[in-house]
Amino acid sequence: MSSEFKPIPASPVLPGKPQAEEDIIDLRQIFHVLNSYRWAIAGFTLAVSLIAIMVVFSVTPIYQATTVLQIEQEQAKVVSIEEMYGIDGGSDSYLNTQLEVLKSRSVLEKTIRELKLLDNPEFNARLQAPAWYDDLLNWRHWFGIRLPGVADDDAIVMRDSITLLQERITIEPVRKTQIVKIHAQSENSKLAAAIANAIANAYIEAYLESKLALTLNATDWMQGRMGELSEKLNTAEQELQDYREQEELIDLEGVLTVSSNELKALTESLVKLRNKLTVSETIYKQIRTGGLREGDNETLQAVLQHPLIQELKQEESKLERLVNDLSRRYGPKHPKMISANSELESIQQNLNVQIRNIVDGVEREYDTDKANEQSLQNAVDQVKTKVQEINRKQFRLRALEREVQTNKDLYDAFFKRIQETSATSDLQTANARVVDSAFIPENPVKPKKKLIVGIAGLLGLMVSCGIAFLLEMLNNTIRTTRDIEEKLNLPVLGVLPRLKDKEALNHVFKLFTDKEHPGFGEAVRTIRTSVNLSAMDQQHRLFAVTSTVPGEGKSSTASNLSLSLGQLGKTLLIDCDLRRPVVGKNFQVKGGSAGLANLLAGSCSVSETVHKIDGIDIIPCGQVPPNPQELLASDRFSALLKKLREHYDYIVLDCPPVQNVSDVLMVSRHCDGLIYVVEAGRMQSTAVGAAVGRLLQAKAPVTGTVLNKINPDTKDAYGYNQGYYDAQGYYAGQS
């Protein structure tokens, strides 16, 4: 029957509270949650911090050393042999390439061999002792699977060591500079500095070795080319010498100069002769063709320009002037005239003879010039042929000389380069230099103990707070008065504190009378006031006290409420829990005394069962009956309560829990009110709601709830405040 009762659904929002308040973050609630779990949060955070401290101090410290290296992009060149290699150091790609070379396996291998890291267990995993959990994690070992053994090959060991070393170094270029920082980490501080310095030196040595190898290769190549060039030079020189001997060439330049001068002179003579021959040819043609009239010979240029003719002409002119002068003074027959005319005729005859001779000479000279022209032309042609032949020989000679000179220059250049390379092969300039060598670090870089412990503590705090909020969200128990109002939809009559004093716990059933706990007494008075207000219209009041399960404090609540009501009127406390009675024991009633069970069984009277203790009357359970529910449901119990109402102002019934038995359902029919005790943080709201629902379905007069064992520091512990009701406070002034 009782299993069919269902709890009344709780109201999700209290009346009068707007829905918008549910969306507002309640900082007080957050603080309340954190305060409630403060010790758990602190403990969890402390535990995580301690674990982090233990782990951090158990981890092997790692030291880091740094070497600062400067990689020069343009090197100081002693011998510019880089022109042959085509090395370009003026771009960012060069620096990036060198950074990769710094991390190359060849540089690391050189470092490992120099520092003998293969003998160090830190960089040789084969020398490390196996961890205790290796066998546990080896699943093959569980099933008995055996893999074929791998020999400790030197190459494999070196490969693994290089891999371990790569994990311990970091190359950090400084932006917009030629500076590179080499960070090396090791469990040994001295070894960390040694590794950083060794890597820098290994890189420089590797560069010098590669450069030396390039130089030697270039030298070998040039020496090989030297043999070919020597053969070509010898061949070219031999061809040149053979050609000179074949053509009998001694001083071709001088011969060519003489021939050129000779050709020039002949050409000039030929030109002059041809100019003269042109004039002579004209006169000759005029003479031969009869183009000149008698007496015109004197007008020939050759005649006019002849010195003798010019002299005779002058003499003729003088004689003609003399004849003219004498003729004016003398007659024709005068001897002077005759003599002058005779001389004039003689001169004229001589002049004509000379003109004739000159004309005849012009013809002869023309013939001679004609012959000379042909002779000069032949000579010019011969000289031209000779010069052309000399030019051809000179062209061939110069071609052979150029070939010889080219081979000689190339041979000399290679020979000089080989000599320079050989002379400077021991002088190699590095492209990098160590700016700052690594020093031995004093403090490890890993693990960063303070940071790790701080982060662990912070994470522990965050996780613990998260767990606290998660537990708070998952916790569906009744813990505060707000939970009762929202989840049970019942009024709260008051709250009772959780007692920490062991001495107070021993007499908690009558702690109301203890002067040393005035706060607890005031909390009971608050409950008393709430109960009286719920039944103001009745003169005689009967109240039942129950809870969901045993141990929630219903008996102590009933006892203290009875003691507080005893100050207002005649009060009776009846132990109606006939299954697990505690009232008689709490008030030290003599064992075996008659009680409620005896009354209901009719074996004794009321006067025999009532015990007056601390100002109130008490009816204990008496002998525990085998059928408690039947006794409480009997008419005798109803009649007993009616009779007792007539003699007492207040009757308080300590009833059994609702969840275990249904006795309280029988008792509640006779009560003016029912006080439901809930232990804070113990019972789920669903269980409490189901129990309250059973009472309400049975029409029990549930007056309200009492929240018991609440933390006095919680914000919902209204009606009780240990600090306000201090023994030296409010009640200290009421004397």
Salt bridges, closest charged atoms under 4 A:
ASP26 OD1 - ARG28 NE 3.75
ASP26 OD2 - LYS715 NZ 3.74
GLU82 OE2 - LYS211 NZ 3.63
GLU100 OE2 - LYS103 NZ 3.67
GLU109 OE2 - ARG113 NH2 2.96
GLU122 OE2 - ARG168 NH1 2.41
ASP152 OD1 - ARG126 NH1 2.27
ASP160 OD2 - ARG126 NH2 3.54
ASP160 OD1 - ARG159 NE 3.26
GLU172 OE1 - HIS183 NE2 2.62
GLU209 OE2 - LYS110 NZ 3.54
GLU228 OE1 - ARG225 NH1 2.63
GLU247 OE1 - LYS393 NZ 3.30
GLU253 OE2 - ARG398 NH2 3.29
GLU281 OE2 - LYS285 NZ 3.23
ASP296 OD2 - ARG293 NE 3.60
GLU298 OE1 - LYS313 NZ 3.16
GLU316 OE1 - LYS313 NZ 4.00
ASP325 OD1 - ARG328 NH2 2.69
ASP360 OD1 - ARG356 NH1 3.89
GLU363 OE1 - ARG288 NH2 3.85
GLU365 OE2 - LYS276 NZ 2.15
ASP369 OD2 - LYS276 NZ 3.96
GLU373 OE2 - ARG274 NE 3.18
GLU389 OE1 - ARG392 NH2 2.50
GLU401 OE2 - ARG244 NH2 2.87
GLU420 OE1 - ARG417 NE 3.55
GLU472 OE1 - ARG479 NH1 2.53
GLU486 OE2 - ARG482 NE 2.87
ASP514 OD2 - HIS507 NE2 3.16
ASP514 OD2 - HIS517 ND1 3.25
GLU522 OE1 - ARG525 NH1 3.76
ASP577 OD2 - LYS554 NZ 3.45
ASP617 OD1 - LYS612 NZ 3.72
ASP654 OD1 - LYS554 NZ 3.13
ASP663 OD2 - ARG579 NE 2.85
ASP672 OD1 - ARG645 NH2 3.02
GLU679 OE1 - ARG682 NH1 3.12
GLU679 OE2 - LYS709 NZ 3.80
